Amino acid sequence: QVQMVESGGGLVQAGGSLRLSCAASGRSFDTYCVGWFRQAPGKEREFVASLAWGYITSYDDSVKGRFTISRDVAQNTVFLQMDSLKLEDTAVYYCAAALGRPGRSVDEYDYWGQGTQVTVSS
């Protein structure tokens, strides 16, 4: 069993930066692949980024070059550095973990955090 808690969300102006954190607990968390998703009002939850086995990254085209996913294995923490934020990045952001190497589907992840709100203003 894995528990995940996100933090670091907030209100930021367009062009600004935020760093989201996801603290995880549970045995052998370092063996899990991790990802970030987001959900805007009235929309489905969508893939943002993933990190498999500590070094294989994948990003949605909408965030490529602006967002960076990373993890601190010793601290059981996953990060999402978000730079050059845009209005359309406004959403609730969720971290997730998967035992295998997941794709970009919500259904491929086994554990989820409760989400943290990111609001980008003009």
VMD Tcl script that builds the backbone (N, CA, C; Angstrom):
set m [mol new atoms 366]
animate dup $m
set s [atomselect $m all]
$s set {name element resname resid chain x y z} {
  {N N GLN 1 A 0.857 -1.198 0.000}
  {CA C GLN 1 A 0.000 0.000 0.000}
  {C C GLN 1 A 0.884 1.236 0.000}
  {N N VAL 2 A 0.496 2.233 -0.774}
  {CA C VAL 2 A 1.245 3.487 -0.891}
  {C C VAL 2 A 0.292 4.644 -0.637}
  {N N GLN 3 A 0.708 5.571 0.205}
  {CA C GLN 3 A -0.041 6.810 0.415}
  {C C GLN 3 A 0.764 7.964 -0.167}
  {N N MET 4 A 0.059 8.881 -0.804}
  {CA C MET 4 A 0.733 9.991 -1.477}
  {C C MET 4 A 0.016 11.291 -1.117}
  {N N VAL 5 A 0.795 12.324 -0.797}
  {CA C VAL 5 A 0.231 13.615 -0.412}
  {C C VAL 5 A 0.951 14.717 -1.184}
  {N N GLU 6 A 0.192 15.463 -1.981}
  {CA C GLU 6 A 0.752 16.552 -2.763}
  {C C GLU 6 A 0.767 17.854 -1.963}
  {N N SER 7 A 1.683 18.726 -2.321}
  {CA C SER 7 A 1.743 20.070 -1.750}
  {C C SER 7 A 2.436 20.979 -2.755}
  {N N GLY 8 A 2.365 22.283 -2.481}
  {CA C GLY 8 A 3.076 23.239 -3.317}
  {C C GLY 8 A 2.221 23.992 -4.306}
  {N N GLY 9 A 0.945 23.649 -4.378}
  {CA C GLY 9 A 0.071 24.382 -5.278}
  {C C GLY 9 A -0.205 25.787 -4.771}
  {N N GLY 10 A -0.847 26.576 -5.601}
  {CA C GLY 10 A -1.159 27.936 -5.201}
  {C C GLY 10 A -1.526 28.791 -6.383}
  {N N LEU 11 A -1.531 30.107 -6.140}
  {CA C LEU 11 A -1.866 31.093 -7.162}
  {C C LEU 11 A -0.580 31.720 -7.678}
  {N N VAL 12 A -0.422 31.758 -8.989}
  {CA C VAL 12 A 0.783 32.325 -9.591}
  {C C VAL 12 A 0.401 33.065 -10.860}
  {N N GLN 13 A 1.148 34.098 -11.185}
  {CA C GLN 13 A 0.891 34.842 -12.412}
  {C C GLN 13 A 1.441 34.080 -13.622}
  {N N ALA 14 A 0.831 34.319 -14.755}
  {CA C ALA 14 A 1.320 33.709 -15.988}
  {C C ALA 14 A 2.791 34.070 -16.188}
  {N N GLY 15 A 3.557 33.069 -16.605}
  {CA C GLY 15 A 4.991 33.249 -16.767}
  {C C GLY 15 A 5.795 32.874 -15.536}
  {N N GLY 16 A 5.110 32.682 -14.423}
  {CA C GLY 16 A 5.786 32.339 -13.177}
  {C C GLY 16 A 6.057 30.850 -13.050}
  {N N SER 17 A 6.538 30.474 -11.863}
  {CA C SER 17 A 6.926 29.084 -11.606}
  {C C SER 17 A 6.329 28.584 -10.300}
  {N N LEU 18 A 6.135 27.294 -10.233}
  {CA C LEU 18 A 5.749 26.606 -9.013}
  {C C LEU 18 A 6.453 25.261 -8.987}
  {N N ARG 19 A 6.694 24.762 -7.786}
  {CA C ARG 19 A 7.261 23.426 -7.640}
  {C C ARG 19 A 6.325 22.596 -6.785}
  {N N LEU 20 A 5.742 21.592 -7.368}
  {CA C LEU 20 A 4.869 20.689 -6.628}
  {C C LEU 20 A 5.687 19.545 -6.038}
  {N N SER 21 A 5.282 19.124 -4.853}
  {CA C SER 21 A 5.916 17.985 -4.194}
  {C C SER 21 A 4.869 16.929 -3.910}
  {N N CYS 22 A 5.319 15.701 -3.875}
  {CA C CYS 22 A 4.427 14.582 -3.559}
  {C C CYS 22 A 5.188 13.659 -2.615}
  {N N ALA 23 A 4.785 13.670 -1.357}
  {CA C ALA 23 A 5.431 12.834 -0.353}
  {C C ALA 23 A 4.728 11.488 -0.295}
  {N N ALA 24 A 5.497 10.435 -0.414}
  {CA C ALA 24 A 4.917 9.092 -0.452}
  {C C ALA 24 A 5.377 8.270 0.738}
  {N N SER 25 A 4.524 7.392 1.170}
  {CA C SER 25 A 4.880 6.444 2.224}
  {C C SER 25 A 4.438 5.054 1.783}
  {N N GLY 26 A 5.141 4.056 2.288}
  {CA C GLY 26 A 4.822 2.696 1.894}
  {C C GLY 26 A 6.085 1.946 1.543}
  {N N ARG 27 A 6.011 0.673 1.653}
  {CA C ARG 27 A 7.175 -0.154 1.407}
  {C C ARG 27 A 7.586 -0.139 -0.060}
  {N N SER 28 A 8.861 -0.089 -0.279}
  {CA C SER 28 A 9.437 -0.231 -1.615}
  {C C SER 28 A 8.918 0.799 -2.604}
  {N N PHE 29 A 8.643 2.010 -2.119}
  {CA C PHE 29 A 8.139 3.037 -3.037}
  {C C PHE 29 A 9.129 3.317 -4.144}
  {N N ASP 30 A 10.418 3.113 -3.860}
  {CA C ASP 30 A 11.426 3.411 -4.877}
  {C C ASP 30 A 11.311 2.491 -6.087}
  {N N THR 31 A 10.552 1.400 -5.981}
  {CA C THR 31 A 10.389 0.500 -7.116}
  {C C THR 31 A 9.215 0.894 -8.014}
  {N N TYR 32 A 8.457 1.885 -7.582}
  {CA C TYR 32 A 7.298 2.308 -8.362}
  {C C TYR 32 A 7.698 3.352 -9.406}
  {N N CYS 33 A 7.004 3.328 -10.534}
  {CA C CYS 33 A 7.067 4.433 -11.476}
  {C C CYS 33 A 6.065 5.489 -11.017}
  {N N VAL 34 A 6.347 6.741 -11.295}
  {CA C VAL 34 A 5.500 7.829 -10.798}
  {C C VAL 34 A 5.068 8.744 -11.924}
  {N N GLY 35 A 3.960 9.431 -11.682}
  {CA C GLY 35 A 3.462 10.348 -12.699}
  {C C GLY 35 A 2.696 11.498 -12.088}
  {N N TRP 36 A 2.490 12.511 -12.894}
  {CA C TRP 36 A 1.645 13.656 -12.529}
  {C C TRP 36 A 0.529 13.776 -13.563}
  {N N PHE 37 A -0.673 14.026 -13.064}
  {CA C PHE 37 A -1.833 14.265 -13.896}
  {C C PHE 37 A -2.463 15.576 -13.446}
  {N N ARG 38 A -3.373 16.091 -14.243}
  {CA C ARG 38 A -4.111 17.284 -13.842}
  {C C ARG 38 A -5.535 17.205 -14.360}
  {N N GLN 39 A -6.403 17.923 -13.656}
  {CA C GLN 39 A -7.811 17.942 -14.032}
  {C C GLN 39 A -8.354 19.350 -13.878}
  {N N ALA 40 A -8.762 19.929 -14.980}
  {CA C ALA 40 A -9.370 21.257 -14.980}
  {C C ALA 40 A -10.886 21.099 -14.823}
  {N N PRO 41 A -11.566 22.140 -14.353}
  {CA C PRO 41 A -13.015 22.057 -14.171}
  {C C PRO 41 A -13.726 21.648 -15.457}
  {N N GLY 42 A -14.596 20.652 -15.351}
  {CA C GLY 42 A -15.368 20.208 -16.495}
  {C C GLY 42 A -14.627 19.346 -17.484}
  {N N LYS 43 A -13.372 19.017 -17.162}
  {CA C LYS 43 A -12.568 18.200 -18.081}
  {C C LYS 43 A -12.131 16.911 -17.405}
  {N N GLU 44 A -11.714 15.959 -18.219}
  {CA C GLU 44 A -11.208 14.707 -17.687}
  {C C GLU 44 A -9.774 14.889 -17.169}
  {N N ARG 45 A -9.400 13.981 -16.275}
  {CA C ARG 45 A -8.032 14.001 -15.776}
  {C C ARG 45 A -7.081 13.623 -16.924}
  {N N GLU 46 A -5.999 14.390 -17.061}
  {CA C GLU 46 A -5.099 14.181 -18.183}
  {C C GLU 46 A -3.658 14.024 -17.723}
  {N N PHE 47 A -2.923 13.288 -18.519}
  {CA C PHE 47 A -1.515 13.024 -18.239}
  {C C PHE 47 A -0.685 14.295 -18.389}
  {N N VAL 48 A 0.283 14.468 -17.483}
  {CA C VAL 48 A 1.214 15.588 -17.566}
  {C C VAL 48 A 2.637 15.076 -17.781}
  {N N ALA 49 A 3.090 14.195 -16.892}
  {CA C ALA 49 A 4.477 13.719 -16.966}
  {C C ALA 49 A 4.611 12.420 -16.191}
  {N N SER 50 A 5.622 11.637 -16.544}
  {CA C SER 50 A 5.904 10.412 -15.799}
  {C C SER 50 A 7.399 10.181 -15.728}
  {N N LEU 51 A 7.785 9.383 -14.739}
  {CA C LEU 51 A 9.187 9.044 -14.526}
  {C C LEU 51 A 9.251 7.569 -14.184}
  {N N ALA 52 A 9.897 6.803 -15.052}
  {CA C ALA 52 A 9.982 5.365 -14.860}
  {C C ALA 52 A 11.405 4.987 -14.474}
  {N N TRP 53 A 11.510 4.210 -13.412}
  {CA C TRP 53 A 12.793 3.661 -12.963}
  {C C TRP 53 A 13.878 4.711 -12.763}
  {N N GLY 54 A 13.424 5.916 -12.436}
  {CA C GLY 54 A 14.369 6.952 -12.057}
  {C C GLY 54 A 14.989 7.736 -13.181}
  {N N TYR 55 A 14.793 7.312 -14.443}
  {CA C TYR 55 A 15.481 8.044 -15.491}
  {C C TYR 55 A 14.726 8.146 -16.810}
  {N N ILE 56 A 13.661 7.410 -17.003}
  {CA C ILE 56 A 12.912 7.483 -18.256}
  {C C ILE 56 A 11.744 8.438 -18.056}
  {N N THR 57 A 11.810 9.592 -18.689}
  {CA C THR 57 A 10.772 10.601 -18.529}
  {C C THR 57 A 9.891 10.672 -19.778}
  {N N SER 58 A 8.666 11.102 -19.545}
  {CA C SER 58 A 7.717 11.316 -20.626}
  {C C SER 58 A 6.875 12.526 -20.268}
  {N N TYR 59 A 6.598 13.368 -21.247}
  {CA C TYR 59 A 5.831 14.590 -21.022}
  {C C TYR 59 A 4.755 14.740 -22.078}
  {N N ASP 60 A 3.638 15.304 -21.655}
  {CA C ASP 60 A 2.651 15.708 -22.631}
  {C C ASP 60 A 3.215 16.872 -23.439}
  {N N ASP 61 A 2.837 16.951 -24.697}
  {CA C ASP 61 A 3.376 18.005 -25.550}
  {C C ASP 61 A 3.073 19.401 -25.010}
  {N N SER 62 A 1.968 19.548 -24.297}
  {CA C SER 62 A 1.562 20.866 -23.814}
  {C C SER 62 A 2.494 21.409 -22.725}
  {N N VAL 63 A 3.284 20.525 -22.097}
  {CA C VAL 63 A 4.163 20.975 -21.005}
  {C C VAL 63 A 5.635 20.731 -21.313}
  {N N LYS 64 A 5.918 20.069 -22.410}
  {CA C LYS 64 A 7.304 19.730 -22.752}
  {C C LYS 64 A 8.143 20.987 -22.861}
  {N N GLY 65 A 9.288 20.977 -22.205}
  {CA C GLY 65 A 10.164 22.137 -22.208}
  {C C GLY 65 A 9.867 23.139 -21.113}
  {N N ARG 66 A 8.730 22.988 -20.440}
  {CA C ARG 66 A 8.364 23.920 -19.347}
  {C C ARG 66 A 8.313 23.215 -17.999}
  {N N PHE 67 A 7.912 21.945 -17.986}
  {CA C PHE 67 A 7.779 21.179 -16.738}
  {C C PHE 67 A 8.872 20.122 -16.663}
  {N N THR 68 A 9.291 19.826 -15.420}
  {CA C THR 68 A 10.304 18.791 -15.206}
  {C C THR 68 A 9.877 17.916 -14.038}
  {N N ILE 69 A 9.836 16.616 -14.270}
  {CA C ILE 69 A 9.513 15.663 -13.213}
  {C C ILE 69 A 10.811 15.080 -12.664}
  {N N SER 70 A 10.846 14.893 -11.350}
  {CA C SER 70 A 12.026 14.309 -10.729}
  {C C SER 70 A 11.606 13.636 -9.430}
  {N N ARG 71 A 12.528 12.907 -8.831}
  {CA C ARG 71 A 12.214 12.281 -7.553}
  {C C ARG 71 A 13.461 12.215 -6.690}
  {N N ASP 72 A 13.237 12.249 -5.397}
  {CA C ASP 72 A 14.290 12.054 -4.408}
  {C C ASP 72 A 13.978 10.724 -3.733}
  {N N VAL 73 A 14.707 9.698 -4.114}
  {CA C VAL 73 A 14.413 8.358 -3.623}
  {C C VAL 73 A 14.593 8.277 -2.117}
  {N N ALA 74 A 15.628 8.916 -1.607}
  {CA C ALA 74 A 15.897 8.851 -0.170}
  {C C ALA 74 A 14.777 9.488 0.637}
  {N N GLN 75 A 14.163 10.519 0.088}
  {CA C GLN 75 A 13.093 11.228 0.781}
  {C C GLN 75 A 11.708 10.737 0.380}
  {N N ASN 76 A 11.644 9.742 -0.507}
  {CA C ASN 76 A 10.343 9.247 -0.989}
  {C C ASN 76 A 9.460 10.379 -1.499}
  {N N THR 77 A 10.037 11.277 -2.259}
  {CA C THR 77 A 9.308 12.456 -2.722}
  {C C THR 77 A 9.460 12.598 -4.235}
  {N N VAL 78 A 8.368 12.970 -4.865}
  {CA C VAL 78 A 8.343 13.225 -6.293}
  {C C VAL 78 A 8.056 14.713 -6.504}
  {N N PHE 79 A 8.705 15.313 -7.475}
  {CA C PHE 79 A 8.555 16.740 -7.721}
  {C C PHE 79 A 8.057 16.993 -9.140}
  {N N LEU 80 A 7.394 18.125 -9.296}
  {CA C LEU 80 A 7.064 18.630 -10.614}
  {C C LEU 80 A 7.416 20.110 -10.626}
  {N N GLN 81 A 8.502 20.436 -11.292}
  {CA C GLN 81 A 8.898 21.844 -11.454}
  {C C GLN 81 A 8.157 22.395 -12.652}
  {N N MET 82 A 7.411 23.461 -12.436}
  {CA C MET 82 A 6.590 24.050 -13.495}
  {C C MET 82 A 7.063 25.467 -13.745}
  {N N ASP 83 A 7.582 25.723 -14.915}
  {CA C ASP 83 A 8.063 27.042 -15.308}
  {C C ASP 83 A 7.239 27.586 -16.469}
  {N N SER 84 A 7.349 28.884 -16.674}
  {CA C SER 84 A 6.625 29.541 -17.783}
  {C C SER 84 A 5.157 29.139 -17.785}
  {N N LEU 85 A 4.540 29.237 -16.633}
  {CA C LEU 85 A 3.148 28.792 -16.497}
  {C C LEU 85 A 2.207 29.618 -17.353}
  {N N LYS 86 A 1.201 28.928 -17.870}
  {CA C LYS 86 A 0.197 29.551 -18.718}
  {C C LYS 86 A -1.175 29.434 -18.058}
  {N N LEU 87 A -2.103 30.263 -18.520}
  {CA C LEU 87 A -3.460 30.220 -17.970}
  {C C LEU 87 A -4.049 28.821 -18.076}
  {N N GLU 88 A -3.757 28.151 -19.166}
  {CA C GLU 88 A -4.329 26.827 -19.397}
  {C C GLU 88 A -3.712 25.731 -18.539}
  {N N ASP 89 A -2.725 26.061 -17.746}
  {CA C ASP 89 A -2.165 25.103 -16.792}
  {C C ASP 89 A -2.984 25.043 -15.508}
  {N N THR 90 A -3.964 25.927 -15.364}
  {CA C THR 90 A -4.807 25.929 -14.180}
  {C C THR 90 A -5.564 24.615 -14.059}
  {N N ALA 91 A -5.414 23.948 -12.925}
  {CA C ALA 91 A -6.039 22.637 -12.708}
  {C C ALA 91 A -5.688 22.141 -11.311}
  {N N VAL 92 A -6.349 21.065 -10.921}
  {CA C VAL 92 A -5.910 20.312 -9.754}
  {C C VAL 92 A -4.886 19.288 -10.237}
  {N N TYR 93 A -3.735 19.273 -9.586}
  {CA C TYR 93 A -2.653 18.385 -9.985}
  {C C TYR 93 A -2.563 17.208 -9.019}
  {N N TYR 94 A -2.445 16.006 -9.593}
  {CA C TYR 94 A -2.394 14.776 -8.828}
  {C C TYR 94 A -1.094 14.031 -9.112}
  {N N CYS 95 A -0.489 13.480 -8.081}
  {CA C CYS 95 A 0.602 12.549 -8.304}
  {C C CYS 95 A 0.052 11.127 -8.217}
  {N N ALA 96 A 0.734 10.220 -8.873}
  {CA C ALA 96 A 0.270 8.842 -8.950}
  {C C ALA 96 A 1.463 7.911 -9.032}
  {N N ALA 97 A 1.227 6.652 -8.659}
  {CA C ALA 97 A 2.296 5.660 -8.685}
  {C C ALA 97 A 1.794 4.371 -9.309}
  {N N ALA 98 A 2.694 3.690 -9.984}
  {CA C ALA 98 A 2.340 2.434 -10.653}
  {C C ALA 98 A 3.457 1.429 -10.450}
  {N N LEU 99 A 3.071 0.166 -10.312}
  {CA C LEU 99 A 4.059 -0.893 -10.106}
  {C C LEU 99 A 4.826 -1.203 -11.371}
  {N N GLY 100 A 4.125 -1.243 -12.479}
  {CA C GLY 100 A 4.799 -1.513 -13.736}
  {C C GLY 100 A 5.207 -0.209 -14.375}
  {N N ARG 101 A 5.597 -0.274 -15.641}
  {CA C ARG 101 A 5.879 0.956 -16.356}
  {C C ARG 101 A 4.584 1.400 -17.043}
  {N N PRO 102 A 3.967 2.443 -16.540}
  {CA C PRO 102 A 2.669 2.839 -17.078}
  {C C PRO 102 A 2.800 3.660 -18.340}
  {N N GLY 103 A 1.683 3.762 -19.048}
  {CA C GLY 103 A 1.613 4.680 -20.164}
  {C C GLY 103 A 1.068 6.002 -19.691}
  {N N ARG 104 A 0.136 6.552 -20.421}
  {CA C ARG 104 A -0.408 7.861 -20.102}
  {C C ARG 104 A -1.859 7.794 -19.657}
  {N N SER 105 A -2.343 6.598 -19.391}
  {CA C SER 105 A -3.742 6.430 -19.000}
  {C C SER 105 A -3.886 6.419 -17.488}
  {N N VAL 106 A -4.951 7.058 -17.021}
  {CA C VAL 106 A -5.275 7.073 -15.595}
  {C C VAL 106 A -5.392 5.649 -15.060}
  {N N ASP 107 A -5.942 4.767 -15.867}
  {CA C ASP 107 A -6.219 3.401 -15.424}
  {C C ASP 107 A -4.957 2.588 -15.168}
  {N N GLU 108 A -3.821 3.053 -15.651}
  {CA C GLU 108 A -2.578 2.295 -15.507}
  {C C GLU 108 A -1.856 2.594 -14.189}
  {N N TYR 109 A -2.389 3.488 -13.396}
  {CA C TYR 109 A -1.762 3.859 -12.133}
  {C C TYR 109 A -2.544 3.263 -10.961}
  {N N ASP 110 A -1.805 2.848 -9.950}
  {CA C ASP 110 A -2.394 2.108 -8.834}
  {C C ASP 110 A -2.738 2.963 -7.626}
  {N N TYR 111 A -1.984 4.016 -7.393}
  {CA C TYR 111 A -2.171 4.844 -6.197}
  {C C TYR 111 A -2.180 6.311 -6.590}
  {N N TRP 112 A -2.989 7.096 -5.845}
  {CA C TRP 112 A -3.178 8.503 -6.161}
  {C C TRP 112 A -3.142 9.353 -4.890}
  {N N GLY 113 A -2.676 10.583 -5.052}
  {CA C GLY 113 A -2.798 11.563 -3.993}
  {C C GLY 113 A -4.145 12.257 -4.086}
  {N N GLN 114 A -4.373 13.197 -3.178}
  {CA C GLN 114 A -5.669 13.877 -3.108}
  {C C GLN 114 A -5.734 15.108 -4.010}
  {N N GLY 115 A -4.582 15.541 -4.515}
  {CA C GLY 115 A -4.551 16.673 -5.432}
  {C C GLY 115 A -4.190 17.982 -4.765}
  {N N THR 116 A -3.612 18.882 -5.544}
  {CA C THR 116 A -3.298 20.230 -5.084}
  {C C THR 116 A -3.668 21.203 -6.198}
  {N N GLN 117 A -4.294 22.318 -5.824}
  {CA C GLN 117 A -4.813 23.270 -6.807}
  {C C GLN 117 A -3.695 24.194 -7.290}
  {N N VAL 118 A -3.604 24.337 -8.598}
  {CA C VAL 118 A -2.722 25.318 -9.214}
  {C C VAL 118 A -3.585 26.273 -10.028}
  {N N THR 119 A -3.469 27.559 -9.722}
  {CA C THR 119 A -4.238 28.570 -10.436}
  {C C THR 119 A -3.271 29.578 -11.038}
  {N N VAL 120 A -3.350 29.755 -12.348}
  {CA C VAL 120 A -2.493 30.708 -13.048}
  {C C VAL 120 A -3.349 31.892 -13.471}
  {N N SER 121 A -2.950 33.081 -13.071}
  {CA C SER 121 A -3.713 34.284 -13.363}
  {C C SER 121 A -2.985 35.153 -14.386}
  {N N SER 122 A -3.744 36.002 -15.043}
  {CA C SER 122 A -3.152 36.889 -16.060}
  {C C SER 122 A -2.649 38.170 -15.447}
}
mol reanalyze $m
mol bondsrecalc $m
mol representation Tube
mol addrep $m
